[in-house]
């Protein structure tokens, strides 16, 4: 029996289980703040969020390309709520901007690019292109009254998180206890790299050749700067960096490895990082999926810390495992990716059978559900994981600059 035959029953089971849940992420427009139909995570979260909406929209579109209308609408709602200088909220409610997140994470250009590609229509991008361009460039271009870039480390020419809430991984120990605008994020800059690369493709599609070359150059510059400033040759991993001290923040947390999802490490570096950290049962690799923080870290725990933060210090998050999985695939670890996909599918399937829905995260040691019952959100990507491994398919793949 080959792998496809062996895993086909699980693929069918998880597909049948997720089918009825996907309506829970869709909401009708609520103008004026949300003039287009929008996406929510479900459960306790009725807001339209930046990275949640992007990954939910991609999960829907990867299964049925016509469903990319939700990804397009997610993009249009955020652009609609942006300022002329490009400052855009990271979350939206029916009442308008959610003040908790200073600026949208770098996903809008990616969402725009993929929505246009899945739908086979880029015409809707032309009217929003100037504002989209301003949003993507806001971190790099915007200066406050003193002339200081708020969210850009000029010494290393890389992006800086405004704070841990904006970063999304709320209690990430590599961001949380640092002053605002001081953490050069490995995750942030991986997202920025991809957003600039996506924007270069959008610009080229619209005939803006000079812009396309500029954005492709910015993406490549971020790749180079990350490998120079955020990579530890000694520890063979990316880290966040404290811009105030110039020191790497040596915590083995999931966000170190998002650059592998983005393919930003040269092959030898990526392979070494995966062997050392991903596959270590005493570190990230667990029997129910990969942990969000290494079990060797002194802050590792699996508590349900839903207020004021979710918990990125140990539990298994399906979305994080999806990113881990494509890091494994990108660097040639297909068998391990298949094992991971099966573990996470089994974990989530057991939850749906027991509770009728999914949770935001799970205890890495017991597999028991933790935060946010009724949460569906980006967990819909679990429905695609096994198939993507078996087909060696990544719906998030971006072409290199032309």
N, C-alpha and C positions, 0 to 999 in steps of 0.2 A: 504494500500500500504506500503511495507517495504522500507527500505533505498535503497536497490539495484534498485528496480523498480523506485523509485522516482528520482534517480540520473542517471539512464541509458541514458536518452536523452542527458544530459550534457556530460557524458562520451563519447558518440558517436560523439557529436559535436566537442569536443576538440580534439579527435583523428583524425577526418577528417581534421580539421584545421591545425594540426601539420604535418600530413603526407607529404605534398609537401615541407615543410620547412627544413626537416632534411638533405637534400642534401647540404644545405648552410654551414654546419660545416665540410665538408669533402674536403680534398685536396690531390692531388697526390704528391708522393715523389719528393724532390728537393735536391738530393745529391750535395756536400758531407755532408752538415750540417743536412739535413733531409732525410736520406736514406730510410725511410719507409713512407708510406702514413700517413698523419697526420690530426689532428683535430684543428679547429680554432673556435672562438666564432661567427664569421660573423660580419656583420655591419662594423664598422670602425676598427675592430681587425682582422688582418691577421696573427698574431703571434700564435705559439703553446705555450700555457700557462700551468703551473703546475696544479693548482686546477681546472681551467676551463676544461682542457682536461680530467682529472680524472672523473669529474661529467658528462661531455658530454658522455664519453665512457661508463660510468655506465648506463646512461639513454638509450643509444642505446642497450647495451647488455641485460638490464633488459627486454626489449620488445622482442628482437630476439637474443638468445644466440650466434648465428653465427656472429653477429655484434661485438662481443668482439675482433675480429681481430683489430678493431680500438683502443681499449683499450690496447691490446698487443703492437701495433705499437707505441702508445703514450709512453709507458714505454720504448721500445727499443730505440726510438729517444733520450730520455733524458739520458739513460745510455750511449749511443754512444757519447754524448757530455760531459760526466763527466770526471774528472781528476782521476788519480790513487789514490789520497788520499780520494776520495769520494766527493769532491766539485763539485756540479752540478748546472747548470743554472736553474733559475726559469721560463725562457721564451726562446724560440728559434725562430729564423727567418731563411730564406733561406741563409742568410749571416753568420749564426752561433749564438753564445750566445748573448742574449739581456743583456746589462750590467746593466739594471735598477734593477734587482733582484739578490741579492747576492747568495742565495742558495735555491734550490728547496724546496717547502713546503713538509711536510711529508705525501706524498700520493703514492710514487712509489711502495712500497712494497704492499700496498693495491691494487693498480692497477694490479700488477703482480699476486697476489693471486687470485683476482676475474677473471682476464682474463683466467688464467689457469683453474679455476673452471667452468666458462661458456663454454669454448672450450673443456673441458675434456682432456686437454693436458698440461702437465707440463714439457715436454722435452725441450722446448725452454728456460726454466729458468736456466738450468744447466750451459750453457756457461756464462751467465751474473751474476750468483749468487755472485761471489767474489766482483764484482763492485757494485751490488745492496746492499750487506752487508755494504760496505764502505760508500755508499751514506746515508743509513739510520742512520748509527752510526756517521756521520760526526760531528753533533752538539755536541755530547757527547765526542767524542774521539779526535777531532782535537784541537791542541794547536798552538798558534802563537809563534813567536821567543822568547817571554818573558816567555813562559810557561803558559800563562793565557788562559783559555778556552774562545774563542770569544763569543760563543753563548750558554753557559751553566752556570747557576747559581749554583756554587759549594756549597753554603751555604744550599740551599734547594734541590739541585740535580734535577733541572728542566730546561727545555729549555727556551731560551731567543730569542726574535725576533731581527734580525739584525737592522731593521728599519721598518717604516710603509709601505713602498712600498713592501718590502719582505712579510710583513704580509698580503697583498692583500686587506684588507679593508682600503683603502688608507687614508681617513681622519677620521679614528676611533679615537675619543677623548681619548681613553684609551691607545693609542700608539703614536699618531702623535707628540705631543709636548714633548716627552721624548728623551734624548740622545740615540744614537745608542747602542745596546747591553745592555739595562738596563730594558726592559720590559719582565717579565715572563708572557707569554700569556696563559690565560685559553684555548683559541682556539688552540694555538700551541701545548700545552701539551696533549690536547684531540687527536689531529691528531697524535702526536708522540706515544701515547699509542696505538692507532689503528695500526700504521705502524709497531711498534715492535711486536704486536700480530700477524699481518699478516705475518711478516717475520719469526716468529716462526713456523707458519704453512708451509710456503715455505721450510724452513730448514728441517722440519720433512719429508715433501714429498720427499726431495732430499736425505734423509738418514743422514742428519747432526744433529744427536740427541743432541750433546752437545750444538751446536749453538741454537737449538730449545728451549732447557731448559733455556739457557742464555737470549734469547730474550723475552721469556714468563716472566721470572723473572724481566727483565727491565720494561716490560709493567705493571706488577703488582706494581712495585715500584713507577712508575709514578702515578698510580691511588691513591696509599696511600699518596704520597707527595702532590698531588693536593688537596685531601680532608683535609690535615693537614694545608697547607700553603695558598691555594687560596680560600678556602671556608670561608665565614663569617657566623658564627652561629647567630650573631645579625641580619644580613640582609637577611639570608637564600638564599644566592646566591654565585656563584663563581665570582671572580673578577680577572683582571690582577693585577700584583704586581710590584711595582717599586723596583728593586733589589738594587738600590743605597741607598734608604731610608728604605727599608724593609716594606713599607706601602702599603696596598691595594689601588688600583686606583678605587675609588667608583663612576663609571659611569655606568648607566644601558643601556648598548649597547649590540647588538645582540651576539657578540663574547663571552659574559659571559655564554651563554646558549648552546654553541656547546658541552660542556661536557655532557649535557642532551641527545643530539643526540647520543653521544658515550656511554651512560648508565653509566657514571662514578660516579654519586651521588647515595648513598643508597636510597632505595625507599622512606622513610619518608622525606628525604631532597629534593629529586626531586619533590615529590608531593607538598611540601610546597612552593618551588620555583615557580612552575608553577601557583599555586593558587594566589600567591602574585604578580607576574610580567606578566605572559603570558595573563591572563584573565582580566586584568585591562584596561577598555576602555580609562582611562586617562594616561595609560602607553604604553604598546606594542600592545594591541588588538585593531585593527581598522576595520572599516566597509569594507575596500577593501583588507584586509590582515593584517598581523602583521608588525609593524614598525621595522626599523633597529635600532632606538634609542628611548628610552622612550619619550613620548610627554611631560613629566614633566621635562626633562633635559633642562637647559637654552640654549643649543646649538641646540635644535631640530629645524629642518627646512626641507622644501621640495623643495629646489632650485635645478636647473639643473646645477650642478657644474661638468661638464664633463672634463674641462681642468683647472688645471693639474690633478684634481682628480675626480673620481666619488663620489657620495654622500652616505655615510653610516650614516648620521645623521638624519634619519627620513624616507626616502622613503621606499616603499614596494619593496623588492627584491624577485623575485620568488625563487631563490636558498636558500636564508635565510629562507623563509617560508617553503621550503621543509625540512630543518633541524629542524626548530621549530616543524613541523608536526610530525616528527618521535620521537622527544622528548615527545610530547604529547602522542603518541601511546605507547611509552616504559613505561610511568608511568601511563597508564590506563585511559587517557582522550580521549577515542575514539570518543565520540559525538562532542567534541570541535575540534578534528582533522578533522572530516568530514565537519564541518562548515567551517573550515579554507580552506580545499581543494576546496570546492565549491566556496568560495569567490575568491580565486586566479585563479581558472579555469575560472570563469566568467570574471575576470579582463583581463586576457590574451586573452581570446576568443574575447572580445570586441575590443581589440587592433588589432588582426589579421583581423577581419572583416572590421575595419576602415582603416588600413594602409597596409594590406597584409603581415605583419610580426609582430615581437614583439620588445620590448625595454628592456634595461638592468634593469630599475627600474621605479617605478610609484609613483605619488603623493599619500601619504597615506590618505589625506583628501578628494581629489576629484577623485582619480583613474586615472587621466590623465597621459599619458606616459611622461617620462622625458628623460633620457639619452640614447644615442646610438640607433637611429632608424636602423632597419634591423638586430639588434642583435638577434641571435637565441640561440646559446650556451647552457648553462646549463638549460635554460628555457624549454628544451625538457622534463625535469623531471616533469613539470606540467602535461604533457600528462598521467603520471602514478599515480598521487597523489590520485585521488579518488579511483581508483582500489586498490591501496595498502592499503588504510584505510579500505575499505569494506572487503578485504581479510586478513586484519591484517598481511600484508606481507612487509618485509623490505629487499630489495635486497642487502643492505649494511651490513647486519648482519654478524658479525664475531663470530665464535665459540670461547668459552673460551679455554685457553691453555689445552692441553691434559696431 
